[in-house]
Amino acid sequence: MLTRYFLQFKENISIFNLFEYLTFKIALSAITALLISFIIGPIVIKKLKKYQIGEEIRTNGPKSHLAKKGTPTMGGVIIIFASLLPTLFFSDLNNTMVIIVILSTLWMGAIGFIDDYLKIIIKTKSGMVARYKLLGQIILGGIIAYIIINSSDFSGFNTKTTIPFFKNFEFDFGLFYPIVVILVITGSSNSVNLTDGLDGLAIGLLAICFTVFTAISYISGRIDFSDYLNILYLPSAGELSIFSSAVVGACLGFLWFNASPAEIFMGDTGSLSLGAALGTLSILLKKELLLFIIGGVFVMETLSVIIQVSYFRYTKYKHGKGERFFKMAPIHHHFELSGIHESKIVIRFWIIGILLALLSLATFKVR
């Protein structure tokens, strides 16, 4: 939007020529998102405190978390606003990929907002009914799959994905593609939601993941780079790097307030929307399988919950009394109850996230 406006004056004001360069818009998008977060963050925190919109802490969680009761939540609105505004300013809004990722972010942001509203304002114990939340995720996945399958922008690779560590090897999901899209959207949004349990944990990991996707989308949209690295060339993908970099800036800006001790939590508004955006980027960039590496910590957190529930049900069926595999799930709570300080857990998980991010980028050469 602003890009097109500024380019009108490039003949007379040479500095506006910079808006022709994607790298400039990527950097500008991240910086703008960061500044927006810094500006509106204190305002939102103040308003949430004024109206007593604070986190409800579950009594069966770690006892140390009881001190966090009343901390302002629904801070995801800061991240969404700070991410989408630079995207609207600097990206091509005629780009189908950009429209899809914006739709995904807003759709799950709305569902997360309703969930938070029901839990915190209406005081409904469990928020939005789980099946309605799942239905929203399924509908979103169905819409995205329909657009990709029927849009000429994705011609030639509509239902395909790329395989990590293999050169020039693509797998076609065919008729099962809509199911894959739904599973990715549902899995990514829920896994980020599960991980959002310690101050700064989820938002820091998200910043790492979106940094990787900024690089991937930029490379995928460049025919020279994609040819050199033998990855799938996606002509429209470059514009996604503007959105991804904006999310990185918004995440870092939010982390300023969410770092321990947190002044605000993102709530389901933030975790569901950013999780869905992460999954959507992997779908658009044909990196659905690589997402398992990029978001490996989110996968680990989700698996810990699955293992905990499965083991409890198995032992209850076998012995008549359910037993826990972990002290508590998701696994970050297990380490908390093992005596490791919250901040140390967060930093160690960030380190793992960075290592996985580097591994995911290395797959482009290790083939």
Order of alpha helices (4+ residues) and beta strands (2+ residues): alpha-alpha-alpha-alpha-alpha-beta-beta-alpha-alpha-alpha-alpha-alpha-alpha-alpha-alpha-alpha
